[in-house]
Structure formats: structure tokens, C-alpha cells
């Protein structure tokens, strides 16, 4: 009997240990102390707690014991989120969140599910249903979010519901699955442990004390940044993950700062290098196939202008060392070839990093651009000079705001519309302004012009601010002066796109809800006072039509790629078969990939439309061209004229799609300079929880004509006029119709 009891206890113990994990994703289990669902976080900050109220509603529910209700009660925050965290890594490729939502009086924003996958860097993948969440008054409906799941990089999952703006929303019966399996049944993945990941000595501080920056120290820090970045991506031992290269920088910075001259600096750097394994030479490393687009730039590291002959020789040996395509800090997206920066600690728990971590931020970004930005040659400034000039700005940044602005200025300096600070930071929002004027304005004929109204508009606003009004001053400051102030922080590839982003980003915003605006209307100067709105989430959609395609008068087809679906193509072919021409309104971001679907429909011959340039981890800084890519070849292709409309809103995939279309002889492109940012994006994480991006591959026409900064080729340049805006005309659309009706084409 005793043996039987022992056996039963053992079996019970084994069963307990082997039973599947349980997650309270449906929020049915309640904590007895807080009376809130176990494992759930309500609100991200105190402002959200003031602006919204979250409760468990046992009356209004879809199923189970209760639903979670979120109601807007104030204006201290623009949105509210509930969050459930699973700090584990699972095996799988796609993650799916389902849940039921009901809404009441949601007018200025929307309700939605949200999900974020974090790794060593935050936000590997993210979706918050922006633009497609329920609004108004809706009954219970199930909604779904799907995200790619990178089991090599993922470390935690955040999921929940959110309410943006006003009204009330209920959330119930959330479910999570990976590759179709409920999360409770998905096996966890074992994480490979590297020596670099075990070195956690500097997770919260670099231990670098404040110091006064002298010309000597500035020179030391500039060269040290070049050295640190070069060795990081060239030395095989670092590629293996044997060293936490951030931590190694912090260990050596004190000696670098105190080096008295070039000889002393060389000794510090050489001693550091000598602690790494000796490299093996690879005689073939210098010769790689492919037409050269950009050559590596090693600045002063290899020319003995600063460093000693012995250190220069060792660095040259490292450059020519035997390397593999596998790198701890770097991989490449399969099938595309843009870099994927990995294992970069974001130090997101430190809003204001110390001087050492601020220097790391500068070094990390400068190095990634120096070796992996395909458009470094068109930045418009010597990138080595940028490093030297930026050292004082990062070292002397006295608070969070100055650090963020130094970083934003650095990012804006590469002139890539994909590049910006995309993560949310209170200090940046304070700098831009928490409140926004209750209308939209755009630059038309180089004047800031009222073009549309936003949520929160009133009859008073519409009477005081008319479409076509020219704004000359905001809060007593001339618009031209405001442009000069904010232009260095406006990350965009060209001036047209900077003007596109300046109004919402800076000009129409302020620290106070009270605004005074000086206008020109019919040649008369008018001063108007008005109240602003919370700056986030208050823009109405600028999409001109609910459908992705339709027929216009005079047998002209119209396609809006922002709502187009490839599944619509058979219906489009049928509807457009007798049309005189088609207008493709590319003043948007395509909702689906069109070059080989709609692109083939309008092009009869299979001909090239693009070629790329890309880098490789075995030769950092060297970019080579790929073979040309073709599209088209449909013998039954559309025979009529096709006119594509573009402007600064046409960015990235919109530009790439336009290139594919205009390789057909019957296509004409009209409009103005596009955003000049083409190529799949690569994400970069910087200290302080900063997330930014770059265009990761170079995109060129088959003849080598660039698109970065200059945008796509345009056959007829045409821009809106203030007179046309005031009259409610779409002058670009009118021009497109004229070209088709006249039959002139190009």
C-alpha cells in the first residue's frame, strides 16, 4: 500500500510538471486583491489613467463572466491600452490574435486589438488596427491581427485592446495562436546562449563620468568611433558572438578619453585589439563579383594619418580576414537582401542615457550608415565629417530632449524619408507640441495653405479658416522662420517631402491649446484665434474614394492603389475593356503589391524596369548591382493610354510600383517630385528606446538612374495651385483626364 501511494504521488507529480501552461488571455481569471484579470496591465502611464476608465462589465459581454470596458472621460491622453505579456519564445512562423469588440460613440478615433512582438530590441512586429478598427456604434464583432513570428529573434509577446479618442469600447474572448495552434499547445523554443549575451555588466550604465570635451578628446572619440565600428563588422570573433561590443566600448572609453596624443590613442586601441584573437587571412576577400555601386570608406583608419603603422597593419589584416556570411550583429532578409541588425540592446529603460551610452548611440548609427546604407553616396555631405561634428552634440546633450534632438538631427542628415524617430518619446512630442490646429494645411506654390478640416471642426472653425487661406504666421512667428527652425529635424529625402511633413510634424502644432494665426485671404491680412486639438489621431483620411477602382466620365478608368486588391483585377479587366484610358492615382501607399499583377495587365512585353544594389556581411561597405528585374509579357495587355499621378505622398512601394508601370510604352507619369525613398526598410534600434529605419537596398532604373532623393522619372510636371485648392479642384486629376481624352500621351 505504501509503495502504491508513493507511485500515485510520483505520477501526480509528473502529471503536474508535464501539464500544459495556461495563459489568461481571455481575462476570465481575476486577482483577488486587485479585482482585475491576472497578468493584465491597465494603462501605460498616469495620463491614460486620468483620461480613461477601465472596468469589468458583467452586463455587456460577448461570452464568459465579463468583458473589459474602456471609456474616455478626459483629454489628458489620446488613447488607452490594456496589455497582456507573455515573456517566452515559441516555435512557429505566424502569430494570430482574435477577439471580439463592441463600440459606442467612438467618433474621433477607433477601437482595436493590438499586438507587438519584442526581442532584444522592442517592436520586431506590430499592429494596432490603425485605419481599420471599428468606429461609431457597433455590436459585437470578431477582429483578427496576424503578424510574422520570428522565433529566432522573439523574446516576448504583448497583446490586448485599445481605444483611441473618444467613446467607449468593450473587449472580450481574446484568443492567441501560432501557426493555427492555440498558444497553450505551442512548444517553446530553446534560445542559444552566446558569450556576448552573458556579458551584462553595462545594461544600465556605461560608468563613464561626465567630462569636459576638448579638441583632443573630440579627436580621440571620433577616431574611436571609426575603430569601434570597423572592428565590430570585420572581426570574425565578434561575428561569432564572443564579445558584447557595447560593453567592450565602455571598458575602453576611459583610456580613450584620457589619451594625450595620437600615439597614446594608437596604443590604447592597439592594446584593445590585441585582446581579440588573431585573424586568418583570406587572399580572395578583396575580390567579390558584381558591378561596383559604392566602395567602402575607412576614413583615417588605414592611411596612417592618425594611427600608428603597427595598428594600421593589424586593421588591414582584419579587413582582409576570413569571414563567413553569419554574423551575430547582422543578417540579411531572405529573398530581398536588406540588412537586419540584430542583438542591438536598445537600453529602453534609460530615457536619458549617460555620456558613454550616448556615444554608443552615435557610433552605432554612424557605423550602420557607413557600411550598410546603400545611398551613402548621395547623402550630400562627407559622412566622416558628420561623425566628428556630432560628437560634441551627443557628449554635451544635457537632458533627454537634447539627446533625442541630437539623434533626430543625425537621422535627418542622411536624407532618407524612411528615416525618422518612429518610436514615441514624450520629450519629442513636447518639442513638436501636444496640440494641433483644427484643420489641415499643405504647401502649395511654396505657401502654407489651408486645405481641409479635421475631426473636432466646428462651424466657427470653418467660418474663421477657409480652404485656400494662406497662413503667414503662427503664434506670432513667420512661417518662413518656422521652416528654418524645424527643417534640420525633418527627416526626408528631398525638400518637397520635407514640406509635405513639416505642417503636421511641427508647424501646425504648439505647446498650448490656444493658437493665433495670421492669414492672407483675397489679399487681406486677417488674425484669427482658435483652440487646438490633441495632436495625435485626429487626421481624417485623405483617401479620395471608398473603392479601389471605378469608371469616370468619357470612358476613363480610375484606379486608387491605396484601396486596390489584386483579387479585383478580373473585375477591372472586364470594367475597363472598352475604356479610352486608365488613370492610376499613386498619391497613396499601395495596399497590395502590384508590379507583377496590374503591372503585367498594362504591359505587353517582358522588359526590365529596375535593378538593385546591396551589401554583404563578408565585405562591409561594398555595394554591388544585381541583375535587372523584368515585368510584363501579357499578349492581351491593355492597349489604351495609362496616366500615373504622383507627388510627394508617393513613397517607397508607390515609387517602385510606378517604375514598374512606366516601363510600358503606353504609360505617362505626371505630377511632382516623389518621396525619393525606395527599397525595403531595415530597422535600427538606438539607446533610449529609439527606433528608426533606413532604406536597406538601392533601387535604380535599368540604365542606372537613381531614385533615392530624386524620386521617379516624371513626364509632365504639374502641381496644384492655390486658386485650384480654393475652388475645390483636383488639377492633377484634370490634367490626367485631358491627356487621355486628347490622346497625346507623352
Secondary structure by P-SEA (a helix, b strand, c coil): caaaaaaaaaaaaaaaaacbbbbccccccccccccccccccccccaaaaaabbbbbbccccccccbbbbbbbccccccbbbbbbbbcccccccbbbbbbbbbbccccccccbbbbbbbcccccccccccccccccccccbbbbbbbbbbccccccbbbbbcccccbbbbbbccccccccccccccbbbbbbbbccccccccccccccccbbbbcaaaaaaaaaaaaaaaaaacccccccccccaaaaaaaacaaaaaacccaaaaaaaaaaaaaaccbbbbbcccccccccccbbbbbccccccccccaaaaaaaaaaaaccccccccccccccccccccccccccccccccccaaaaaaaaaaaaaaaaccccccccccccaaaaaaaaaaaaaacccaaaaaaaaaaaaacccccccccccccaaaaaaaccccccccccccccccccccccccccaaaaaaccccccccccccccaaaaaaacccccccccaaaaaacccccccccccccbbbbbbbcccbbbbbbbbbccccccccccccccccccccccbbbbbccccccccaaaaaaaaaccccbbbbccccccccccccaaaaaacccccccccccccccccccbbbbccbbbbbbcccccccbbbbbbcccccaaaaaaaaaaacccccccccccccccccbbbbbbcccbbbbbcccbbbbcccccccccccccccbbbbbcaaaaaaccaaaaaaaaaaaaacccc
